[in-house]
Amino acid sequence: MKRIAILATGLVAGLSLAACSERTQDAAAATANSAAVDASATTANATDDVDAALDRAGAKLDNAADDAGAALDRAGDSIANSADRAGAAIDRGTDRAADKTGAALENTGRAIRD
């Protein structure tokens, strides 16, 4: 009888350990799943943050390129306007020089005739 009691007690102890280890395994699996879900969410959040930062950087680069293009357009317009003014000044100077040369030739012609 003692043997049956000892055997029964051992059997109950073994079953309780098996049940306990199954619960422990379930808890460990649940913890691992929770950690995996947390890691996945953290990775997704980090990816979203990086994507947003890249979008903002791209927008700033686009704006900077637009600003640089506008500045180059203004510089080109300024150079063209300066060239136009310089050309007009040269034309006026050339016309005055031609007028003075013509007048000097006329004066010289009159002086030779007289």
C-alpha positions in Angstrom: 0.0 0.0 0.0 2.8 2.3 0.8 4.2 1.6 -2.6 1.0 2.5 -4.3 0.8 5.8 -2.3 4.4 6.6 -3.1 3.8 5.7 -6.7 0.6 7.8 -6.8 2.4 10.7 -5.2 5.2 10.5 -7.7 2.7 10.3 -10.5 0.8 13.3 -9.3 4.1 15.2 -8.8 5.2 14.2 -12.3 1.9 15.3 -13.8 2.0 18.6 -12.0 5.5 19.3 -13.2 4.5 18.4 -16.8 1.5 20.7 -16.5 3.7 23.4 -15.0 6.2 23.1 -17.7 3.5 23.3 -20.3 2.2 26.5 -18.7 5.8 27.8 -18.6 6.2 27.0 -22.2 2.9 28.7 -23.0 4.0 31.8 -21.0 7.4 31.8 -22.7 5.8 31.5 -26.1 3.4 34.3 -25.3 6.3 36.5 -24.0 8.3 35.7 -27.2 5.2 36.6 -29.4 4.7 39.8 -27.4 8.4 40.7 -27.9 8.2 39.9 -31.6 5.1 42.1 -32.0 6.8 44.9 -30.0 9.9 44.6 -32.2 7.8 44.6 -35.3 5.9 47.7 -34.2 9.1 49.5 -33.2 10.7 48.6 -36.6 7.6 49.9 -38.4 7.6 53.1 -36.4 11.3 53.6 -37.1 10.7 52.9 -40.8 7.9 55.5 -40.8 10.1 58.0 -39.0 12.9 57.5 -41.5 10.5 57.8 -44.4 9.1 61.0 -43.0 12.6 62.4 -42.5 13.6 61.5 -46.0 10.4 63.1 -47.4 11.1 66.3 -45.5 14.8 66.3 -46.7 13.6 65.7 -50.3 11.1 68.6 -50.0 13.9 70.9 -48.6 16.2 69.9 -51.5 13.4 70.6 -54.0 12.9 74.0 -52.5 16.6 74.7 -52.4 16.9 73.7 -56.1 13.9 75.9 -57.0 15.4 78.8 -55.1 18.8 78.3 -56.8 17.1 78.1 -60.2 15.2 81.3 -59.5 18.4 83.0 -58.4 20.2 81.9 -61.6 17.3 83.2 -63.7 17.5 86.6 -61.9 21.3 86.6 -62.4 20.9 85.8 -66.1 18.3 88.6 -66.5 20.6 91.0 -64.7 23.5 90.1 -67.0 21.3 90.4 -70.1 20.1 93.8 -68.9 23.6 95.0 -68.2 24.7 93.8 -71.6 21.8 95.6 -73.2 22.7 98.8 -71.4 26.4 98.4 -72.3 25.5 97.8 -75.9 23.3 100.9 -75.9 26.1 103.0 -74.4 28.6 101.7 -77.0 26.1 102.6 -79.7 25.7 106.1 -78.3 29.5 106.5 -78.0 30.0 105.2 -81.5 27.4 107.6 -82.9 29.0 110.5 -81.1 32.4 109.5 -82.3 31.1 109.1 -85.9 29.4 112.5 -85.7 32.5 114.2 -84.4 34.7 112.5 -87.0 32.2 113.6 -89.7 32.2 117.1 -88.4 36.0 117.2 -88.3 36.2 115.9 -91.9 33.7 118.5 -93.0 35.6 121.3 -91.2 38.9 120.0 -92.8 37.2 119.9 -96.2 36.0 123.5 -95.8 39.4 124.6 -94.6 41.0 123.0 -97.7 38.5 124.7 -100.1 38.9 128.1 -98.5 
